[in-house]
């Protein structure tokens, strides 16, 4: 790629408007020429890459995209020569926190242009006023008391949602009203938490779908079979959705308890730790997930530091602007290793992680739909950076590089109906990446980013790092 062309005098604006503040004149179109446009359609089974592509961006949208013999650069357009490069839609992180400007900058630096944003005790409060910022699609809980709910500061909800000493279910009417209220305020995803029982889960899923909201299930009290039957869109977190494999005798003690994470949970995980990864029940569960058209969001990166051959994430350029105080259990800066109170605890966690990986390999053989999400910034994950470890881990699990790319882009469009993102296609939002090497050959090439475009504006990646320090 001819980097000299990238020295064009772009005004570094972070707005969807097509009008610059300077003079009020409409910006000319921006055009990418000469790169290979990677096909991430059909859940990663498309193979119609376009060599020598032309992509026209105007007013924050993609105006046209296709081969050079069919798409022409408009007169007066600003041209970026991408010869030798590879063009992708911006990455989507389906479950992430963002609690500081530095985290926003790191996320963008690594090519993540949209996140499903979560705020909780591990990830902190979402920083909605970061500037620049990836697009934040807010996630909120429903049906439970929750000090981190997006509604907690509203007079009507303050007392209803306050956790006090125990998390408790709301009434069915309050749960439905909560979903409606949070939807009016822009929430895109509803999280179905540990304490929800099946009756409430069913009500919330139904109400959410009527309002066009997506539902993520991280169940304990609700049996996974019930959540799948009622149409949950996503099962969240490896080591959590495996609870769908426990027999009824171990699930029953988890129902209608004030503390589903307490002593009743231990026998269920003991069972899973003893479960042979070749057990037919795992394949049956995978087939059940597929039949329900529910996606898996494993957030493998939450266990990345427990896996062999992991990198020291502090060595990444984007990590230089991150404050360890804003991260949950950050790894050791010198070694990149997770910190544990004892060597015995380290060994136990590593053994558990390996076993759950083996279960997920068997689930993978049933070909569920995957969605990429990092879980940032819990358990040593890092904004932006851990999205790339997630892609690598999906490939390690058995997805092709192209399937992993689709899991971070167009799968969100196809499964959730978020047709503003996910493809480099006319009418979509102009969030794009240009890479120096082919990511379909080696998924680690997604880290070889040369250009990040947000809402049609080319971001200065050096500024993203330097201004956040």
N, C-alpha and C positions, 0 to 999 in steps of 0.2 A: 504493500500500500504506500502511496506517495504521501509521506507525512507532511511534506512542505505545503500541500494543499490545505491541510488542517489549520494552517496559520491564518486562515481568513479572519477578518476582523468582525467576528460575531459579537453582538451585544449580549452580555450574559444576563438575560432576563429569565425569571422563573415565573411565568404566567401563561395561561392558556390563551390570552388575548392575541390577536393578530396585529395589534397596533402597538408600536413602541411608545414609551412615555416621551421620548425625545422627538418632538415635532409632530406627533400624532399621525405619522405616515404608516401606511400598511407595509409590512415587511414583504420583500419578494419571497418567492418560494425557495425552499432549500431542496436540493436534489442530490441523492446518492447515486453514483454511477460506477459501473465496472465491477462491483462485487458479486458474489454468489449468494442469492437469496435462498436460505435453508427452508425446506418444506417441513413444517411441524404439524401438518393437518392429519386427520384420521387417527388420532391418538398415537401418533408417532409411526404410523405405517405408510404414510405418504412418502414418495421418493422423487417428487417432481421439483428438484432444486432448479433454480433458474440462474444460469451463468450469465455474466455480463448484464446484470439487472439494472434497472432504473427505478428509483423510488422517489416520488415527488411528495414533499411535505408542505402544507400550507395551513395557516390558521389552527395549528395544533392537531391537525388531522392528516392522515395519509390520503392524498388526493388520487394517486395512481401508483401501481407497482406492477412490473412485468419485464419482459425481455426488451433489450434496447431497440430491437426492430419494430416494437409495437408501442413503446412508451417514450415520449420525447420530453426533454427538459424544456420548461417554459422559458420564453425570452426573459432575460434579466435575472434568472434564478442564480442563487449562490450554489456553487457546485462543489461537492466533496468527492474526490476520486478515491474509490474503494477498491481499486484493482488489486487482486490478490487477497482481498478480505472476504469475510463471511458475515452476512446480515441476518439478524434474528430479531424477533419482537423482544421488548424488555421483559425481564424475568418477573414472575409473580411468586412471592413468598406467602404461602397460605396460612401461616400462623407465626406471628412475630410481634415482639415488642419494639418500641421506639421511644426512648425516654429523654433524649437530648439532641441538640443540634449535631453533635459529633456522630451520634448513631445514625441520624438522617443522612449525613454526608457520606459515612462509610457504606450505608446501604446503596446509595446512588453510585458511588465510586465503583462498586462491584456489579453494577448493571441491574440491580433490583429496582424496578420502577413502580411496582405496586406491592403493597403488603395488606394482608388481613391482620389488622392491628388489635392486639390484646393487651389489656392492662391488668396486672395482678400483683401479688406480693413478691413474685420473683422478677418480673419484668419492669416493675414500676408503672408510673402513669404515662399514658400516651401523650406525646408532645404534638398536639394538633397544629400548633403555630410555628413549627419548624419551617425554615425558608432558606434554601430550597428543601424540598421534601419529596419522597416518593408519594404516590397516591395512597391514601390510607382508607381502606374499607373497614369500618369499625366492626368489631365483634363484641357482643354483649351476652351476659348470662341471662337466663330467664327461669322463673319458677322457684328460685332459692334466695335466701338472704345473702347479700354479697356486698361487702364494703367497697369493692372495686367496680361495681356496676356503673355504667354511664349515666344512670338515673339517680345515683345516690344523693346528689346535692339538690334535687328537686323537692320542694316542700311536701308534695303528695307522697313521695317515695322514701324520703329520708328515714322515717321510723320503720316502715315496712321492710326495707332492705338491710337495715343495720344488723350485722351478724351477732352481736353480743358474744356469748360464750360458745354457742353452737350454731352451725349452719342449719337452717330449717326450711322446709318447703312452704311456699306461699299457697294460698287457696287457688283452686282452679280458675276462678274469676279474676283474681289478682294476677295470676300468671298470664292469662290471655290479655289483660289490660296492659301489663308490662311489655309484652311483645309488641302490641300496637303502638305504645308510646315510644319505645326505643326505635321502632321502624320509622315513625314520623320524624325522628331526629337524625336519621341517616344511617342507622345500623344496617349492615348487609348480611351479617352472619349471627346466628344464635347458638351459643354453647350450652349443651345439655350436660349438666354436671353430675358429680358422684352421688349426691343425695336424692336425686330425682327418682321417684318410683314410676312404675310403668304407666299408671293412669295419667299422671301429670306429663310425662314424656309424650304420650299420644296427643294430648290436648295442645301442647306447645308446638309439636311438629305440624299438626294440622293448621293451627293459627299462623305459624310462620310461613307455610307454603301458600296459604291464601293471600298473604301480603308480599309474596315474592322473595322471602328471605331464605337463606341457606341454613341448614342445621348441621352442627358438628356434635357427634355423640362421644362423650368420654364417660361411659357408664360404669357404675359399680352396683348401685341398688336396682337399676333397671336391667333385667336380663337382655343380653345382646340380641337374642332371637326376637324379643318384643320390639326393640328399637328398629331392627331390620324389617319386621312385619309392618311397622307403622310408617316406614319410608324415610328414615334418617338419611341424609345425603352423604355424610362422611363419618367414618370411624377414625378417631384421632388417637395417635400415639401407639407405637409398638410398646409392648409390655403392659398396655392397657386393654387394647381390643382383643388380646389373647384370652381375656376373661370370658369371652364367648365360647371358649372350649371347656370350661369347667362343668361338671355334671350338676344336675338340679339340686342334689343334696348339699353341695357346697355354695351354690348360688342363693338358696333360700335364706341362709343366715345373714346375707348381705341386704336383704329387703327389709324396709321399715326399721332401719337402725339409725340412730342419731349420728353415729360415727362409722360410716362405711369404710373409712381408711384404717379403722382400729383392729382389734384382735380377730374379728370375724374374717378379715381379709387374708390373714396368714395361711390358713389351710388351703385356700384357693390357689395362692401362689406356690405353696408346697406341691400341690398337685401338678401345676404347670411345669415346675422345675423337674419333675419326675416323668413328664410326658415324653414318650419317644417321638422324635421329629418325623418318623415315618408312620405314626399312628393314623389310621384311616379317618379319624374324626377331624383331623386338620384339613384334609382334602374336602370332606363334607362341608366344613365350615366355610372354606373358600368358595365352594360352589353356592352355598347359601348367600354369601355376600354378593357374588356376581348376579345371582337371580334377582336380588333386591335392587340391583343397579346402584349400589352404594359404593363410594370410592374409599380407598385406604389412604390415609395421610400419616405415614409412620413416624415422621420427624426423627429419622435415624440419627441425625446430628446430635441429638441430646445424649447419645451414647458414644459419639465419635471418639472421645478421648479414652474410651475403654477398649477400643479395637486396635489390633496390631497395625503397624505401619501408618499411624496417623502423623500428621504434620504438627509442628509447633505453630499454632495460629497466630501467635504474637509476631512471627516473622513476616506476616503479610503486611503490605504497605498500608492498607486501610486500618490495621490494628494500631498504628502509631498515633492515631487521634482519639482512640477509645480510652476512657477512664475506667480502671478496674472497679472503682466504687460504684459504677453504673451497671456492672455486670453481676450476675448471680453465679457464685462459685467459679470465678475465673481461673484458668489453669495457671500453673507456675510460669512466670515470665521467662525464666532461664531454660527450663526443660520442656515446656509445653504440656506437662503432664497434669492430670487431674489430682486434686489434693484430697487425701483421706485421713481420717483420724488414726488409722492403723493399717499395717500391711495386710492383716487378715481381712479387713473390710475391703481393701483394694482387690484382693484375690477373689473375694465373694462376688463383688460387683462385676468383675471381668468374666467370671464363670457364668453368672446369670446372663450377661449380655450375649455371650457366645451361644448360649442355649436358645435364647429368644430369637437370635439370628437364624438358627437352624430351623425353628418353627416357621419363621417368615419365608425361608427358602421354599418350604413345602407349600405355604400359602401362595407364593409367587407362581408355582406351577399350575395353579388354577386360573391364572391370567386375570386378576382383578384390575380395575382401573386405579392408577396411582396419581396422587397429587403431591407436588413437592412443597415442603415447608420445613423451616429450620428449627422452629421453637425458640428462636433468639429472644432474650439473651439468658435463658436458664441453663444451668448445669454446664457452664463453660462454653456455650455457643456465643458467636459474635455476629453483630449485624452485617449483613451483606456477605461476609466471608463464609459463614456457615451455610448459606444457600448453595455455594459451590461444593462444599463437602457433602451436602444432601444429594446433589446430582451424581457425585462420584459414588456415593453409597448405593443409590438406586441401581447404578450400573454394576456395582459389586454384587448386588442381590441377584442380578440376572437380566435387567432391562437392557435393551440396546441403547447406545448413546442418543439416538433419535427419539426413542420412547421416553428417555429421561428428560430431554429437552421439551417434549410435548407436555410432560408432567408439570413443568414450570412455566408453561405458556398456554397453548391452545386447549389443553384439557380443561382448564378453568372456563374457557369460553363455551366449549361443547357441553360440559356437564352442568354448569351453573347458569348458562345463558348470559354470561358477561361478554357480549359481543363487541364491546368497545375495546377489548384488548385481545392478546393471544395470537394474532396473526399480523403479518405485514401485508395488509390488504386495504383497498380503497374504502374509506369511511371509518376505519379504526383509528384509535388514538395514536398519535405519532410518538410512541415510546419505542426506541430501537437500540440495538447494540451492533457495533461492527467489531468483529474479532479478527485477529491476525492469522489464525489457523483454523482448520476445519474441525468443528466440535463433533461431527458425526463419525470421525475417525478416532478421536481421543477426547473423551468428555472433559478432561482437564484443560482442554483448549478454551473452555468458556472463561477461564481466568486471564486469557491473553486479550484483554479488552483494549481497543484502540479508540473507540468513540462510544459515548453514551448520549442518547437523545431523549429528552423528556418534554412532552407536549410540543414537539417540533423544534425545540431549542437545543443546540449542541452545548453540553456542559463542559466546562473546563475542569478536568479531573484533578489537575494540580491545584487549582483554587479550592476544590472540595477538601483536599487534604490540608492545605496551608491555612485556610481561613478557620478551620475547626480546631487548630492547635492552640 
